Amino acid sequence: MTGDFRELYGPVALVTGASSGIGQAFAEALAAKGFNLVVVARRVDRLEALAARLAQAHKVNVNAVQIDLAAPDAARRMLEACAGLDVGLVVSNAGFGLKGAFADSDAGAMADMLMVNCNVPIQLAHGFIPRLQARGRGGIIFTSSIEGLMGMPYSAAYAASKALVNALGEALWAELRGDGIDVLTLCPGATQSEAAGLQGIDISTLQHVMPAAEVVAATLDNIQNGPLFFSSEYYRASLEKLTSLPRRDALMMIMQSMKR
Ligand SMILES: NC(=O)c1ccc[n+]([C@@H]2O[C@H](COP(=O)([O-])OP(=O)(O)OC[C@H]3O[C@@H](n4cnc5c(N)ncnc54)[C@H](OP(=O)(O)O)[C@@H]3O)[C@@H](O)[C@H]2O)c1
């Protein structure tokens, strides 16, 4: 990338979903680059432990903020938590998935998922873009998924939610190019985190699982290479192959594999 990372995107970053997995790895990597942080999730005990650890290791300020991102006022509360801070990088990472037959999915859980995966990134971007435009530099990273690239049987609502994130991130990449704001939409493949377990998936059954720290390091290195970034070459190539097939064939192949 061109330029010093902290100069371009610092001094403060907001990271959502920092209590585990990819979000925690973002917080760790950014603190190591000297960023002060605002970290958000529900499990505030974890955020506070992370804040203490990063403050000691890297001499940075880390503000742990407990917010349920399924709540309608979540984005407003994050903007309030960042008032008066010179936020140059917004990492909209928090999210979760639901696997299984769509008809059997819990309607309330799906509604929460749309709030966390879709409403929060839209509202966060809308709230922070004027601030980033005013400073004339900065970045936004959306954590999406390769599942957002096409319909995914047995992951229908999650894949649809990530399709929205991909479309949002791509459009904003183009809109903000003249403003000195880099927008990158991360599409991870299988990554070590708590997500698989929460969806009832044994992570040892997944192929090519990447460590979260590796995904994050590659993402930060590629912040200027938007609009989309695929952290896993294996999953990027698999999806490219599927999307090149007739849609019906691709969907039936995915359905068989998801059933397994
Ligand atoms: N791991 C993968 O294989 C993979 C692949 C593709 C995309 N992704 C995406 O990567 C992102 C990070 O997930 P992960 O894999 O790191 O999973 P994870 O370990 O389960 O982390 C999810 C994070 O999101 C937060 N979160 C979830 N619901 C929330 C809510 N209602 N309010 C506030 N925070 C909430 C969790 O915090 P609390 O529970 O403490 O609130 C946690 O910090 C997600 O957007 C996910 O869709 C992951």
The ligand as an SDF file (V2000), in Angstrom:
LIG
                    3D

 48 52  0  0  0  0  0  0  0  0999 V2000
  -15.4140  -17.0020   10.5640 N   0  0  0  0  0  0  0  0  0  0  0  0
  -15.7450  -17.1840    9.2980 C   0  0  0  0  0  0  0  0  0  0  0  0
  -15.5160  -18.2570    8.7220 O   0  0  0  0  0  0  0  0  0  0  0  0
  -16.3900  -16.0610    8.5320 C   0  0  0  0  0  0  0  0  0  0  0  0
  -16.5240  -16.2130    7.1550 C   0  0  0  0  0  0  0  0  0  0  0  0
  -17.1210  -15.1810    6.4360 C   0  0  0  0  0  0  0  0  0  0  0  0
  -17.5430  -14.0370    7.0780 C   0  0  0  0  0  0  0  0  0  0  0  0
  -17.4190  -13.9170    8.4190 N   0  0  0  0  0  0  0  0  0  0  0  0
  -17.8910  -12.6640    9.0590 C   0  0  0  0  0  0  0  0  0  0  0  0
  -16.8750  -12.1860    9.9140 O   0  0  0  0  0  0  0  0  0  0  0  0
  -17.4510  -11.3180   10.8820 C   0  0  0  0  0  0  0  0  0  0  0  0
  -16.8750  -11.6340   12.2480 C   0  0  0  0  0  0  0  0  0  0  0  0
  -17.2990  -12.9430   12.6190 O   0  0  0  0  0  0  0  0  0  0  0  0
  -16.3200  -14.0080   13.2860 P   0  0  0  0  0  0  0  0  0  0  0  0
  -16.1260  -15.0950   12.3270 O   0  0  0  0  0  0  0  0  0  0  0  0
  -15.1460  -13.3360   13.8730 O   0  0  0  0  0  0  0  0  0  0  0  0
  -17.3070  -14.5870   14.4080 O   0  0  0  0  0  0  0  0  0  0  0  0
  -17.3390  -14.4860   15.9930 P   0  0  0  0  0  0  0  0  0  0  0  0
  -16.0720  -14.9900   16.5900 O   0  0  0  0  0  0  0  0  0  0  0  0
  -18.6070  -15.1420   16.3810 O   0  0  0  0  0  0  0  0  0  0  0  0
  -17.4300  -12.9150   16.2630 O   0  0  0  0  0  0  0  0  0  0  0  0
  -18.6110  -12.2010   16.0300 C   0  0  0  0  0  0  0  0  0  0  0  0
  -18.5000  -10.8460   16.7000 C   0  0  0  0  0  0  0  0  0  0  0  0
  -19.7020  -10.1070   16.4280 O   0  0  0  0  0  0  0  0  0  0  0  0
  -20.2520   -9.6450   17.6450 C   0  0  0  0  0  0  0  0  0  0  0  0
  -21.7040   -9.6040   17.6100 N   0  0  0  0  0  0  0  0  0  0  0  0
  -22.5590  -10.5520   17.1430 C   0  0  0  0  0  0  0  0  0  0  0  0
  -23.8240  -10.1720   17.3850 N   0  0  0  0  0  0  0  0  0  0  0  0
  -23.7610   -8.9740   18.0280 C   0  0  0  0  0  0  0  0  0  0  0  0
  -24.7430   -8.0820   18.5710 C   0  0  0  0  0  0  0  0  0  0  0  0
  -26.0480   -8.3480   18.5270 N   0  0  0  0  0  0  0  0  0  0  0  0
  -24.3060   -6.9470   19.1670 N   0  0  0  0  0  0  0  0  0  0  0  0
  -22.9730   -6.6830   19.2520 C   0  0  0  0  0  0  0  0  0  0  0  0
  -22.0250   -7.4640   18.7620 N   0  0  0  0  0  0  0  0  0  0  0  0
  -22.4210   -8.6070   18.1620 C   0  0  0  0  0  0  0  0  0  0  0  0
  -19.7860  -10.6680   18.6930 C   0  0  0  0  0  0  0  0  0  0  0  0
  -19.7380  -10.0350   19.9790 O   0  0  0  0  0  0  0  0  0  0  0  0
  -20.6790  -10.3930   21.2440 P   0  0  0  0  0  0  0  0  0  0  0  0
  -21.1860  -11.7970   21.0630 O   0  0  0  0  0  0  0  0  0  0  0  0
  -19.7780  -10.2100   22.4160 O   0  0  0  0  0  0  0  0  0  0  0  0
  -21.7590   -9.3500   21.1810 O   0  0  0  0  0  0  0  0  0  0  0  0
  -18.3710  -10.9720   18.2080 C   0  0  0  0  0  0  0  0  0  0  0  0
  -17.4670  -10.0090   18.6890 O   0  0  0  0  0  0  0  0  0  0  0  0
  -18.9520  -11.4960   10.7520 C   0  0  0  0  0  0  0  0  0  0  0  0
  -19.5010  -10.4060   10.0540 O   0  0  0  0  0  0  0  0  0  0  0  0
  -19.0990  -12.7790    9.9490 C   0  0  0  0  0  0  0  0  0  0  0  0
  -20.3070  -12.8260    9.2380 O   0  0  0  0  0  0  0  0  0  0  0  0
  -16.8420  -14.9050    9.1620 C   0  0  0  0  0  0  0  0  0  0  0  0
  1  2  1  0
  2  3  2  0
  2  4  1  0
  4  5  1  0
  4 48  2  0
  5  6  2  0
  6  7  1  0
  7  8  2  0
  8  9  1  0
  8 48  1  0
  9 10  1  0
  9 46  1  0
 10 11  1  0
 11 12  1  0
 11 44  1  0
 12 13  1  0
 13 14  1  0
 14 15  2  0
 14 16  1  0
 14 17  1  0
 17 18  1  0
 18 19  2  0
 18 20  1  0
 18 21  1  0
 21 22  1  0
 22 23  1  0
 23 24  1  0
 23 42  1  0
 24 25  1  0
 25 26  1  0
 25 36  1  0
 26 27  1  0
 26 35  1  0
 27 28  2  0
 28 29  1  0
 29 30  1  0
 29 35  2  0
 30 31  1  0
 30 32  2  0
 32 33  1  0
 33 34  2  0
 34 35  1  0
 36 37  1  0
 36 42  1  0
 37 38  1  0
 38 39  2  0
 38 40  1  0
 38 41  1  0
 42 43  1  0
 44 45  1  0
 44 46  1  0
 46 47  1  0
M  CHG  2   8   1  16  -1
M  END
$$$$
